[in-house]
Amino acid sequence: MRKDIRRKAGNLIRIGISAGLLIWLFSRFDLRGVLTYFEDLQISIWGIAFLMSLVAQVLSSIRWWILSNTFSFPGRWPTYLGFYFVGMFFNLFLPTGIGGDLFKVHFLSREKGRRFLAAFTVVGDRLFGLITMLLMGAAAVKIWPDLLPEPFAGFLYISALIILAALLGLPFFQRAIKGILPGVSRHLAGLLILWQRPKRLLSVLGLSFCLQALGMGAVALLGAGIGIKLPLPFYFVSLPLVALITLIPISFNGIGVREGAFIYFFGLKGVEAEPALGLGLLFFSVQVALSLLGGVAYAAGLHRRSIVSKGTEVPKVS
């Protein structure tokens, strides 16, 4: 009972923070000026950005499918695609921002059990997306050092080094603790099965780079469509930071925080607040449209499909 009260209170606080941030942003800046960017943007540009983001989400569902099959969750990819979009719908429209992830864990584990491994596939799907964004950001800063000032450029460098060290060093770490903590070592060995199948690991990483490039390219296209004249690499260094800030669980699904982050980082390059806020809202409109597709999938009952139905397939990647 107390947990329910705390959860509801936390949700109300996050909704209040998002509402307060939006009210503050709209009162501080010219709302009519922001809306003109919606009016001036060609619908074809928004449509192309939507399609690019849609392809990115489809690739992400393939990545999750490969991860899940690697951990012995069977099923055909179309089933996972339905689960993925239903999860997107609930991620957007539930207060926590991870409600859809919990549904995806349930979809995998309701028949096969192993809820921990099911959760690991969902977390892993998100984690690979985040680390590839950070790696791409670090590479862009390395090639174009003037894209971001310190400490942001240094943060991307350090993050990339930590990520590379973890990707290369986890198997060695598991072997190193095998004799000291055998129980921990066994659990870690189960989670590191992907490292024992390098083709699958490379497939997951390759998909991650492709879908992140599509997603950030879509935002860059929207930016160009409303007259923001910044080079494409800037989006590759700023959007990972926007994504990290949006993950801070203080608002309703990042609403308000995301738009503020757009204003701040784009302001570093001389972009005025109104177009930056407009871009943040346009980006959010694409996310809403994609999530509504998940609502259609939920209404169609795609979440009721079984992952252990006849004719299941696994990805033919060794």
Phi and psi in degrees as GROMACS dihedral restraints (atoms count N, CA, C in turn):
[ dihedral_restraints ]
;  ai    aj    ak    al  type     phi  dphi    fc
    3     4     5     6     1   -64.2    20    10
    4     5     6     7     1   -37.0    20    10
    6     7     8     9     1   -63.1    20    10
    7     8     9    10     1   -41.2    20    10
    9    10    11    12     1   -62.2    20    10
   10    11    12    13     1   -41.6    20    10
   12    13    14    15     1   -64.7    20    10
   13    14    15    16     1   -43.1    20    10
   15    16    17    18     1   -64.9    20    10
   16    17    18    19     1   -40.0    20    10
   18    19    20    21     1   -65.0    20    10
   19    20    21    22     1   -45.1    20    10
   21    22    23    24     1   -64.7    20    10
   22    23    24    25     1   -39.3    20    10
   24    25    26    27     1   -64.1    20    10
   25    26    27    28     1   -41.1    20    10
   27    28    29    30     1   -63.0    20    10
   28    29    30    31     1   -41.2    20    10
   30    31    32    33     1   -63.6    20    10
   31    32    33    34     1   -42.2    20    10
   33    34    35    36     1   -64.3    20    10
   34    35    36    37     1   -38.0    20    10
   36    37    38    39     1   -64.2    20    10
   37    38    39    40     1   -44.7    20    10
   39    40    41    42     1   -63.1    20    10
   40    41    42    43     1   -41.8    20    10
   42    43    44    45     1   -62.6    20    10
   43    44    45    46     1   -41.6    20    10
   45    46    47    48     1   -62.9    20    10
   46    47    48    49     1   -41.2    20    10
   48    49    50    51     1   -64.3    20    10
   49    50    51    52     1   -43.9    20    10
   51    52    53    54     1   -61.2    20    10
   52    53    54    55     1   -46.5    20    10
   54    55    56    57     1   -62.0    20    10
   55    56    57    58     1   -43.1    20    10
   57    58    59    60     1   -62.8    20    10
   58    59    60    61     1   -42.5    20    10
   60    61    62    63     1   -63.9    20    10
   61    62    63    64     1   -42.4    20    10
   63    64    65    66     1   -65.3    20    10
   64    65    66    67     1   -43.7    20    10
   66    67    68    69     1   -60.6    20    10
   67    68    69    70     1   -42.7    20    10
   69    70    71    72     1   -64.3    20    10
   70    71    72    73     1   -44.0    20    10
   72    73    74    75     1   -63.7    20    10
   73    74    75    76     1   -45.7    20    10
   75    76    77    78     1   -68.7    20    10
   76    77    78    79     1   -29.8    20    10
   78    79    80    81     1   -78.6    20    10
   79    80    81    82     1   -27.1    20    10
   81    82    83    84     1   -80.3    20    10
   82    83    84    85     1   -32.5    20    10
   84    85    86    87     1  -117.6    20    10
   85    86    87    88     1   168.3    20    10
   87    88    89    90     1   -77.1    20    10
   88    89    90    91     1   104.6    20    10
   90    91    92    93     1   -64.1    20    10
   91    92    93    94     1   -39.2    20    10
   93    94    95    96     1   -62.6    20    10
   94    95    96    97     1   -37.8    20    10
   96    97    98    99     1   -64.4    20    10
   97    98    99   100     1   -37.4    20    10
   99   100   101   102     1   -65.1    20    10
  100   101   102   103     1   -43.3    20    10
  102   103   104   105     1   -66.1    20    10
  103   104   105   106     1   -27.0    20    10
  105   106   107   108     1   -62.9    20    10
  106   107   108   109     1   -26.7    20    10
  108   109   110   111     1   -69.9    20    10
  109   110   111   112     1   -30.0    20    10
  111   112   113   114     1   -68.7    20    10
  112   113   114   115     1   -40.7    20    10
  114   115   116   117     1   -70.2    20    10
  115   116   117   118     1   -37.0    20    10
  117   118   119   120     1   -81.6    20    10
  118   119   120   121     1   -22.2    20    10
  120   121   122   123     1   -68.5    20    10
  121   122   123   124     1   129.3    20    10
  123   124   125   126     1   -66.4    20    10
  124   125   126   127     1   134.9    20    10
  126   127   128   129     1   -62.1    20    10
  127   128   129   130     1   -29.6    20    10
  129   130   131   132     1   -66.1    20    10
  130   131   132   133     1   -35.7    20    10
  132   133   134   135     1   -67.4    20    10
  133   134   135   136     1   -44.5    20    10
  135   136   137   138     1   -60.3    20    10
  136   137   138   139     1   -40.8    20    10
  138   139   140   141     1   -63.8    20    10
  139   140   141   142     1   -40.5    20    10
  141   142   143   144     1   -66.1    20    10
  142   143   144   145     1   -42.2    20    10
  144   145   146   147     1   -61.6    20    10
  145   146   147   148     1   -39.8    20    10
  147   148   149   150     1   -62.6    20    10
  148   149   150   151     1   -44.6    20    10
  150   151   152   153     1   -65.6    20    10
  151   152   153   154     1   -39.4    20    10
  153   154   155   156     1   -61.8    20    10
  154   155   156   157     1   -43.1    20    10
  156   157   158   159     1   -67.7    20    10
  157   158   159   160     1   -35.0    20    10
  159   160   161   162     1   -64.8    20    10
  160   161   162   163     1   -45.1    20    10
  162   163   164   165     1   -61.2    20    10
  163   164   165   166     1   -39.4    20    10
  165   166   167   168     1   -60.6    20    10
  166   167   168   169     1   -42.1    20    10
  168   169   170   171     1   -69.1    20    10
  169   170   171   172     1   -35.4    20    10
  171   172   173   174     1   -63.8    20    10
  172   173   174   175     1   -43.6    20    10
  174   175   176   177     1   -62.1    20    10
  175   176   177   178     1   -36.4    20    10
  177   178   179   180     1   -64.9    20    10
  178   179   180   181     1   -36.2    20    10
  180   181   182   183     1   -66.4    20    10
  181   182   183   184     1   -34.3    20    10
  183   184   185   186     1   -66.6    20    10
  184   185   186   187     1   -40.6    20    10
  186   187   188   189     1   -60.1    20    10
  187   188   189   190     1   -45.5    20    10
  189   190   191   192     1   -64.0    20    10
  190   191   192   193     1   -38.1    20    10
  192   193   194   195     1   -60.4    20    10
  193   194   195   196     1   -45.9    20    10
  195   196   197   198     1   -63.2    20    10
  196   197   198   199     1   -45.4    20    10
  198   199   200   201     1   -59.4    20    10
  199   200   201   202     1   -45.0    20    10
  201   202   203   204     1   -66.3    20    10
  202   203   204   205     1   -42.8    20    10
  204   205   206   207     1   -66.5    20    10
  205   206   207   208     1   -32.1    20    10
  207   208   209   210     1   -62.5    20    10
  208   209   210   211     1   -34.5    20    10
  210   211   212   213     1   -94.7    20    10
  211   212   213   214     1    25.6    20    10
  213   214   215   216     1    67.8    20    10
  214   215   216   217     1    29.5    20    10
  216   217   218   219     1   -98.1    20    10
  217   218   219   220     1   115.9    20    10
  219   220   221   222     1   -77.9    20    10
  220   221   222   223     1  -171.6    20    10
  222   223   224   225     1   122.9    20    10
  223   224   225   226     1   151.7    20    10
  225   226   227   228     1   -84.6    20    10
  226   227   228   229     1   152.9    20    10
  228   229   230   231     1   -59.1    20    10
  229   230   231   232     1   -41.2    20    10
  231   232   233   234     1   -56.6    20    10
  232   233   234   235     1   -32.1    20    10
  234   235   236   237     1   -64.5    20    10
  235   236   237   238     1   -44.9    20    10
  237   238   239   240     1   -66.4    20    10
  238   239   240   241     1   -34.3    20    10
  240   241   242   243     1   -61.2    20    10
  241   242   243   244     1   -43.4    20    10
  243   244   245   246     1   -63.2    20    10
  244   245   246   247     1   -45.1    20    10
  246   247   248   249     1   -59.2    20    10
  247   248   249   250     1   -41.6    20    10
  249   250   251   252     1   -63.1    20    10
  250   251   252   253     1   -45.4    20    10
  252   253   254   255     1   -72.5    20    10
  253   254   255   256     1   -33.9    20    10
  255   256   257   258     1   -62.0    20    10
  256   257   258   259     1   -41.1    20    10
  258   259   260   261     1   -61.8    20    10
  259   260   261   262     1   -39.5    20    10
  261   262   263   264     1   -60.5    20    10
  262   263   264   265     1   -40.6    20    10
  264   265   266   267     1   -60.7    20    10
  265   266   267   268     1   -48.0    20    10
  267   268   269   270     1   -75.5    20    10
  268   269   270   271     1   -26.9    20    10
  270   271   272   273     1   -63.0    20    10
  271   272   273   274     1   -35.4    20    10
  273   274   275   276     1   -81.8    20    10
  274   275   276   277     1   -39.0    20    10
  276   277   278   279     1  -100.8    20    10
  277   278   279   280     1    -0.7    20    10
  279   280   281   282     1  -100.7    20    10
  280   281   282   283     1   146.6    20    10
  282   283   284   285     1   -61.0    20    10
  283   284   285   286     1   -30.6    20    10
  285   286   287   288     1   -77.9    20    10
  286   287   288   289     1   -24.3    20    10
  288   289   290   291     1    86.0    20    10
  289   290   291   292     1   -11.0    20    10
  291   292   293   294     1  -122.5    20    10
  292   293   294   295     1     8.9    20    10
  294   295   296   297     1   -58.4    20    10
  295   296   297   298     1   -38.5    20    10
  297   298   299   300     1   -66.3    20    10
  298   299   300   301     1   -33.5    20    10
  300   301   302   303     1   -64.0    20    10
  301   302   303   304     1   -38.6    20    10
  303   304   305   306     1   -64.8    20    10
  304   305   306   307     1   -37.7    20    10
  306   307   308   309     1   -63.6    20    10
  307   308   309   310     1   -41.5    20    10
  309   310   311   312     1   -63.5    20    10
  310   311   312   313     1   -39.8    20    10
  312   313   314   315     1   -60.1    20    10
  313   314   315   316     1   -42.8    20    10
  315   316   317   318     1   -63.8    20    10
  316   317   318   319     1   -41.6    20    10
  318   319   320   321     1   -60.3    20    10
  319   320   321   322     1   -37.6    20    10
  321   322   323   324     1   -76.1    20    10
  322   323   324   325     1   -40.3    20    10
  324   325   326   327     1   -94.3    20    10
  325   326   327   328     1    -7.3    20    10
  327   328   329   330     1   -67.1    20    10
  328   329   330   331     1   -23.6    20    10
  330   331   332   333     1  -109.7    20    10
  331   332   333   334     1   -35.6    20    10
  333   334   335   336     1   -97.3    20    10
  334   335   336   337     1   -11.6    20    10
  336   337   338   339     1    74.2    20    10
  337   338   339   340     1  -150.6    20    10
  339   340   341   342     1    55.8    20    10
  340   341   342   343     1    54.8    20    10
  342   343   344   345     1   -61.5    20    10
  343   344   345   346     1   -34.5    20    10
  345   346   347   348     1   -62.3    20    10
  346   347   348   349     1   -46.4    20    10
  348   349   350   351     1   -66.7    20    10
  349   350   351   352     1   -36.3    20    10
  351   352   353   354     1   -61.2    20    10
  352   353   354   355     1   -43.1    20    10
  354   355   356   357     1   -64.1    20    10
  355   356   357   358     1   -36.0    20    10
  357   358   359   360     1   -64.2    20    10
  358   359   360   361     1   -36.7    20    10
  360   361   362   363     1   -65.3    20    10
  361   362   363   364     1   -38.9    20    10
  363   364   365   366     1   -70.0    20    10
  364   365   366   367     1   -45.6    20    10
  366   367   368   369     1   -64.3    20    10
  367   368   369   370     1   -40.5    20    10
  369   370   371   372     1   -62.4    20    10
  370   371   372   373     1   -38.2    20    10
  372   373   374   375     1   -60.5    20    10
  373   374   375   376     1   -46.3    20    10
  375   376   377   378     1   -66.1    20    10
  376   377   378   379     1   -42.1    20    10
  378   379   380   381     1   -64.4    20    10
  379   380   381   382     1   -42.6    20    10
  381   382   383   384     1   -63.0    20    10
  382   383   384   385     1   -36.1    20    10
  384   385   386   387     1   -63.5    20    10
  385   386   387   388     1   -43.6    20    10
  387   388   389   390     1   -68.5    20    10
  388   389   390   391     1   -43.5    20    10
  390   391   392   393     1   -68.7    20    10
  391   392   393   394     1   -33.6    20    10
  393   394   395   396     1   -70.2    20    10
  394   395   396   397     1   -34.9    20    10
  396   397   398   399     1   -59.9    20    10
  397   398   399   400     1   -45.3    20    10
  399   400   401   402     1   -66.7    20    10
  400   401   402   403     1   -38.8    20    10
  402   403   404   405     1   -64.8    20    10
  403   404   405   406     1   -41.5    20    10
  405   406   407   408     1   -65.7    20    10
  406   407   408   409     1   -39.0    20    10
  408   409   410   411     1   -63.5    20    10
  409   410   411   412     1   -42.9    20    10
  411   412   413   414     1   -64.6    20    10
  412   413   414   415     1   -40.0    20    10
  414   415   416   417     1   -64.4    20    10
  415   416   417   418     1   -40.1    20    10
  417   418   419   420     1   -65.7    20    10
  418   419   420   421     1   -41.8    20    10
  420   421   422   423     1   -65.6    20    10
  421   422   423   424     1   -35.5    20    10
  423   424   425   426     1   -64.4    20    10
  424   425   426   427     1   -40.5    20    10
  426   427   428   429     1   -78.5    20    10
  427   428   429   430     1   -38.5    20    10
  429   430   431   432     1  -122.9    20    10
  430   431   432   433     1    84.7    20    10
  432   433   434   435     1   -63.4    20    10
  433   434   435   436     1   -20.7    20    10
  435   436   437   438     1   -91.0    20    10
  436   437   438   439     1    10.6    20    10
  438   439   440   441     1   -70.3    20    10
  439   440   441   442     1   -37.3    20    10
  441   442   443   444     1  -136.2    20    10
  442   443   444   445     1   143.7    20    10
  444   445   446   447     1   -80.5    20    10
  445   446   447   448     1   171.9    20    10
  447   448   449   450     1   -75.4    20    10
  448   449   450   451     1   148.5    20    10
  450   451   452   453     1   -91.6    20    10
  451   452   453   454     1     6.5    20    10
  453   454   455   456     1   -69.1    20    10
  454   455   456   457     1   -41.3    20    10
  456   457   458   459     1   -62.5    20    10
  457   458   459   460     1   -43.9    20    10
  459   460   461   462     1   -62.9    20    10
  460   461   462   463     1   -36.9    20    10
  462   463   464   465     1   -61.5    20    10
  463   464   465   466     1   -42.6    20    10
  465   466   467   468     1   -64.5    20    10
  466   467   468   469     1   -41.7    20    10
  468   469   470   471     1   -58.9    20    10
  469   470   471   472     1   -52.1    20    10
  471   472   473   474     1   -62.7    20    10
  472   473   474   475     1   -42.0    20    10
  474   475   476   477     1   -60.1    20    10
  475   476   477   478     1   -42.7    20    10
  477   478   479   480     1   -63.9    20    10
  478   479   480   481     1   -40.8    20    10
  480   481   482   483     1   -64.4    20    10
  481   482   483   484     1   -41.8    20    10
  483   484   485   486     1   -63.8    20    10
  484   485   486   487     1   -42.5    20    10
  486   487   488   489     1   -62.8    20    10
  487   488   489   490     1   -47.2    20    10
  489   490   491   492     1   -63.9    20    10
  490   491   492   493     1   -40.6    20    10
  492   493   494   495     1   -62.6    20    10
  493   494   495   496     1   -39.8    20    10
  495   496   497   498     1   -68.5    20    10
  496   497   498   499     1   -43.5    20    10
  498   499   500   501     1   -62.0    20    10
  499   500   501   502     1   -39.8    20    10
  501   502   503   504     1   -84.9    20    10
  502   503   504   505     1   -28.1    20    10
  504   505   506   507     1   -98.7    20    10
  505   506   507   508     1   -14.0    20    10
  507   508   509   510     1   -58.7    20    10
  508   509   510   511     1   -45.9    20    10
  510   511   512   513     1   -60.1    20    10
  511   512   513   514     1   -38.2    20    10
  513   514   515   516     1   -68.0    20    10
  514   515   516   517     1   -37.4    20    10
  516   517   518   519     1   -63.9    20    10
  517   518   519   520     1   -40.8    20    10
  519   520   521   522     1   -63.0    20    10
  520   521   522   523     1   -41.3    20    10
  522   523   524   525     1   -69.4    20    10
  523   524   525   526     1   -32.9    20    10
  525   526   527   528     1   -67.6    20    10
  526   527   528   529     1   -33.7    20    10
  528   529   530   531     1   -95.4    20    10
  529   530   531   532     1     4.1    20    10
  531   532   533   534     1   -58.9    20    10
  532   533   534   535     1   -43.3    20    10
  534   535   536   537     1   -81.5    20    10
  535   536   537   538     1   -19.3    20    10
  537   538   539   540     1   -89.6    20    10
  538   539   540   541     1   -48.3    20    10
  540   541   542   543     1  -129.0    20    10
  541   542   543   544     1    77.6    20    10
  543   544   545   546     1   -60.6    20    10
  544   545   546   547     1   -34.3    20    10
  546   547   548   549     1   -64.6    20    10
  547   548   549   550     1   -47.3    20    10
  549   550   551   552     1   -62.5    20    10
  550   551   552   553     1   -39.8    20    10
  552   553   554   555     1   -61.5    20    10
  553   554   555   556     1   -40.6    20    10
  555   556   557   558     1   -64.3    20    10
  556   557   558   559     1   -44.1    20    10
  558   559   560   561     1   -63.5    20    10
  559   560   561   562     1   -41.3    20    10
  561   562   563   564     1   -67.1    20    10
  562   563   564   565     1   -36.3    20    10
  564   565   566   567     1   -62.4    20    10
  565   566   567   568     1   -37.9    20    10
  567   568   569   570     1   -64.8    20    10
  568   569   570   571     1   -36.9    20    10
  570   571   572   573     1   -76.4    20    10
  571   572   573   574     1   -23.1    20    10
  573   574   575   576     1   -93.9    20    10
  574   575   576   577     1    18.9    20    10
  576   577   578   579     1   -60.4    20    10
  577   578   579   580     1   -29.3    20    10
  579   580   581   582     1   -63.7    20    10
  580   581   582   583     1   -33.2    20    10
  582   583   584   585     1   -70.7    20    10
  583   584   585   586     1   -20.3    20    10
  585   586   587   588     1   -84.0    20    10
  586   587   588   589     1    -5.9    20    10
  588   589   590   591     1  -126.5    20    10
  589   590   591   592     1    80.5    20    10
  591   592   593   594     1   -59.9    20    10
  592   593   594   595     1   -31.3    20    10
  594   595   596   597     1   -66.5    20    10
  595   596   597   598     1   -38.0    20    10
  597   598   599   600     1   -68.6    20    10
  598   599   600   601     1   -41.4    20    10
  600   601   602   603     1   -60.3    20    10
  601   602   603   604     1   -44.3    20    10
  603   604   605   606     1   -65.9    20    10
  604   605   606   607     1   -35.7    20    10
  606   607   608   609     1   -63.6    20    10
  607   608   609   610     1   -43.7    20    10
  609   610   611   612     1   -63.5    20    10
  610   611   612   613     1   -44.1    20    10
  612   613   614   615     1   -65.9    20    10
  613   614   615   616     1   -42.4    20    10
  615   616   617   618     1   -61.7    20    10
  616   617   618   619     1   -44.7    20    10
  618   619   620   621     1   -61.0    20    10
  619   620   621   622     1   -39.3    20    10
  621   622   623   624     1   -62.9    20    10
  622   623   624   625     1   -45.0    20    10
  624   625   626   627     1   -64.3    20    10
  625   626   627   628     1   -41.1    20    10
  627   628   629   630     1   -64.5    20    10
  628   629   630   631     1   -47.5    20    10
  630   631   632   633     1   -71.5    20    10
  631   632   633   634     1   -32.9    20    10
  633   634   635   636     1   -69.5    20    10
  634   635   636   637     1   -37.5    20    10
  636   637   638   639     1   -63.3    20    10
  637   638   639   640     1   -39.7    20    10
  639   640   641   642     1   -65.2    20    10
  640   641   642   643     1   -46.1    20    10
  642   643   644   645     1   -63.7    20    10
  643   644   645   646     1   -46.1    20    10
  645   646   647   648     1   -71.9    20    10
  646   647   648   649     1   -32.0    20    10
  648   649   650   651     1   -63.7    20    10
  649   650   651   652     1   -34.8    20    10
  651   652   653   654     1   -63.7    20    10
  652   653   654   655     1   -41.6    20    10
  654   655   656   657     1   -65.9    20    10
  655   656   657   658     1   -40.6    20    10
  657   658   659   660     1   -62.1    20    10
  658   659   660   661     1   -37.8    20    10
  660   661   662   663     1   -64.5    20    10
  661   662   663   664     1   -42.6    20    10
  663   664   665   666     1   -62.3    20    10
  664   665   666   667     1   -40.7    20    10
  666   667   668   669     1   -62.1    20    10
  667   668   669   670     1   -45.9    20    10
  669   670   671   672     1   -63.5    20    10
  670   671   672   673     1   -33.9    20    10
  672   673   674   675     1   -66.8    20    10
  673   674   675   676     1   -23.4    20    10
  675   676   677   678     1  -107.6    20    10
  676   677   678   679     1    14.7    20    10
  678   679   680   681     1    89.9    20    10
  679   680   681   682     1    12.6    20    10
  681   682   683   684     1   -80.0    20    10
  682   683   684   685     1   116.2    20    10
  684   685   686   687     1  -101.2    20    10
  685   686   687   688     1    80.8    20    10
  687   688   689   690     1  -128.8    20    10
  688   689   690   691     1   147.9    20    10
  690   691   692   693     1   -68.3    20    10
  691   692   693   694     1   152.2    20    10
  693   694   695   696     1   -54.4    20    10
  694   695   696   697     1   -40.9    20    10
  696   697   698   699     1   -58.7    20    10
  697   698   699   700     1   -27.1    20    10
  699   700   701   702     1   -61.6    20    10
  700   701   702   703     1   -37.1    20    10
  702   703   704   705     1   -65.8    20    10
  703   704   705   706     1   -31.7    20    10
  705   706   707   708     1   -73.0    20    10
  706   707   708   709     1   -21.2    20    10
  708   709   710   711     1   -98.6    20    10
  709   710   711   712     1   -26.8    20    10
  711   712   713   714     1   -88.2    20    10
  712   713   714   715     1   -38.3    20    10
  714   715   716   717     1   -66.8    20    10
  715   716   717   718     1   -34.2    20    10
  717   718   719   720     1   -59.8    20    10
  718   719   720   721     1   -37.3    20    10
  720   721   722   723     1   -70.3    20    10
  721   722   723   724     1   -39.2    20    10
  723   724   725   726     1   -60.6    20    10
  724   725   726   727     1   -43.1    20    10
  726   727   728   729     1   -62.8    20    10
  727   728   729   730     1   -41.7    20    10
  729   730   731   732     1   -64.1    20    10
  730   731   732   733     1   -43.3    20    10
  732   733   734   735     1   -64.7    20    10
  733   734   735   736     1   -37.7    20    10
  735   736   737   738     1   -65.8    20    10
  736   737   738   739     1   -25.7    20    10
  738   739   740   741     1   -71.1    20    10
  739   740   741   742     1   -17.4    20    10
  741   742   743   744     1   -61.8    20    10
  742   743   744   745     1   120.7    20    10
  744   745   746   747     1   -81.0    20    10
  745   746   747   748     1    60.8    20    10
  747   748   749   750     1  -115.1    20    10
  748   749   750   751     1    -3.4    20    10
  750   751   752   753     1  -136.8    20    10
  751   752   753   754     1   176.0    20    10
  753   754   755   756     1   -81.0    20    10
  754   755   756   757     1    98.4    20    10
  756   757   758   759     1    55.2    20    10
  757   758   759   760     1    32.9    20    10
  759   760   761   762     1    79.7    20    10
  760   761   762   763     1     1.3    20    10
  762   763   764   765     1   -65.8    20    10
  763   764   765   766     1   131.7    20    10
  765   766   767   768     1    93.2    20    10
  766   767   768   769     1   -50.2    20    10
  768   769   770   771     1   -66.0    20    10
  769   770   771   772     1   -45.4    20    10
  771   772   773   774     1   -59.9    20    10
  772   773   774   775     1   -46.9    20    10
  774   775   776   777     1   -65.3    20    10
  775   776   777   778     1   -39.0    20    10
  777   778   779   780     1   -62.8    20    10
  778   779   780   781     1   -38.2    20    10
  780   781   782   783     1   -65.7    20    10
  781   782   783   784     1   -39.6    20    10
  783   784   785   786     1   -58.9    20    10
  784   785   786   787     1   -46.6    20    10
  786   787   788   789     1   -60.9    20    10
  787   788   789   790     1   -43.2    20    10
  789   790   791   792     1   -67.3    20    10
  790   791   792   793     1   -54.6    20    10
  792   793   794   795     1   -69.5    20    10
  793   794   795   796     1   -37.8    20    10
  795   796   797   798     1   -72.7    20    10
  796   797   798   799     1   -27.9    20    10
  798   799   800   801     1   -64.9    20    10
  799   800   801   802     1   -28.0    20    10
  801   802   803   804     1   -61.5    20    10
  802   803   804   805     1   -24.5    20    10
  804   805   806   807     1  -103.4    20    10
  805   806   807   808     1    14.8    20    10
  807   808   809   810     1    87.0    20    10
  808   809   810   811     1     8.6    20    10
  810   811   812   813     1   -79.5    20    10
  811   812   813   814     1   130.6    20    10
  813   814   815   816     1   -66.6    20    10
  814   815   816   817     1   161.8    20    10
  816   817   818   819     1   -65.8    20    10
  817   818   819   820     1   -38.9    20    10
  819   820   821   822     1   -62.4    20    10
  820   821   822   823     1   -49.9    20    10
  822   823   824   825     1   -65.5    20    10
  823   824   825   826     1   -34.3    20    10
  825   826   827   828     1   -65.6    20    10
  826   827   828   829     1   -42.5    20    10
  828   829   830   831     1   -65.3    20    10
  829   830   831   832     1   -40.6    20    10
  831   832   833   834     1   -60.6    20    10
  832   833   834   835     1   -40.5    20    10
  834   835   836   837     1   -65.3    20    10
  835   836   837   838     1   -42.0    20    10
  837   838   839   840     1   -59.8    20    10
  838   839   840   841     1   -41.2    20    10
  840   841   842   843     1   -71.2    20    10
  841   842   843   844     1   -35.6    20    10
  843   844   845   846     1   -65.5    20    10
  844   845   846   847     1   -41.6    20    10
  846   847   848   849     1   -60.4    20    10
  847   848   849   850     1   -42.7    20    10
  849   850   851   852     1   -65.6    20    10
  850   851   852   853     1   -34.8    20    10
  852   853   854   855     1   -63.9    20    10
  853   854   855   856     1   -35.4    20    10
  855   856   857   858     1   -66.5    20    10
  856   857   858   859     1   -42.1    20    10
  858   859   860   861     1   -62.3    20    10
  859   860   861   862     1   -40.7    20    10
  861   862   863   864     1   -62.8    20    10
  862   863   864   865     1   -44.8    20    10
  864   865   866   867     1   -61.7    20    10
  865   866   867   868     1   -41.9    20    10
  867   868   869   870     1   -64.1    20    10
  868   869   870   871     1   -41.3    20    10
  870   871   872   873     1   -67.0    20    10
  871   872   873   874     1   -32.8    20    10
  873   874   875   876     1   -65.0    20    10
  874   875   876   877     1   -30.0    20    10
  876   877   878   879     1   -60.9    20    10
  877   878   879   880     1   -36.5    20    10
  879   880   881   882     1   -65.0    20    10
  880   881   882   883     1   -33.8    20    10
  882   883   884   885     1   -63.6    20    10
  883   884   885   886     1   -38.6    20    10
  885   886   887   888     1   -64.0    20    10
  886   887   888   889     1   -42.8    20    10
  888   889   890   891     1   -61.6    20    10
  889   890   891   892     1   -39.1    20    10
  891   892   893   894     1   -66.8    20    10
  892   893   894   895     1   -43.3    20    10
  894   895   896   897     1   -63.4    20    10
  895   896   897   898     1   -30.7    20    10
  897   898   899   900     1   -79.8    20    10
  898   899   900   901     1    -5.6    20    10
  900   901   902   903     1    80.1    20    10
  901   902   903   904     1    19.8    20    10
  903   904   905   906     1   -65.0    20    10
  904   905   906   907     1   -22.9    20    10
  906   907   908   909     1   -72.1    20    10
  907   908   909   910     1   -12.6    20    10
  909   910   911   912     1   -87.1    20    10
  910   911   912   913     1    -4.6    20    10
  912   913   914   915     1   -64.7    20    10
  913   914   915   916     1   152.7    20    10
  915   916   917   918     1   -98.4    20    10
  916   917   918   919     1   140.4    20    10
  918   919   920   921     1   -83.8    20    10
  919   920   921   922     1    -6.0    20    10
  921   922   923   924     1  -114.2    20    10
  922   923   924   925     1    25.0    20    10
  924   925   926   927     1   -71.7    20    10
  925   926   927   928     1   167.2    20    10
  927   928   929   930     1   -65.3    20    10
  928   929   930   931     1   147.7    20    10
  930   931   932   933     1    78.8    20    10
  931   932   933   934     1    20.5    20    10
  933   934   935   936     1   -66.4    20    10
  934   935   936   937     1   152.6    20    10
  936   937   938   939     1  -127.8    20    10
  937   938   939   940     1   158.7    20    10
  939   940   941   942     1  -123.1    20    10
  940   941   942   943     1   153.3    20    10
  942   943   944   945     1   -64.5    20    10
  943   944   945   946     1   132.0    20    10
  945   946   947   948     1   -86.4    20    10
  946   947   948   949     1    67.0    20    10
  948   949   950   951     1  -128.9    20    10
  949   950   951   952     1   121.7    20    10
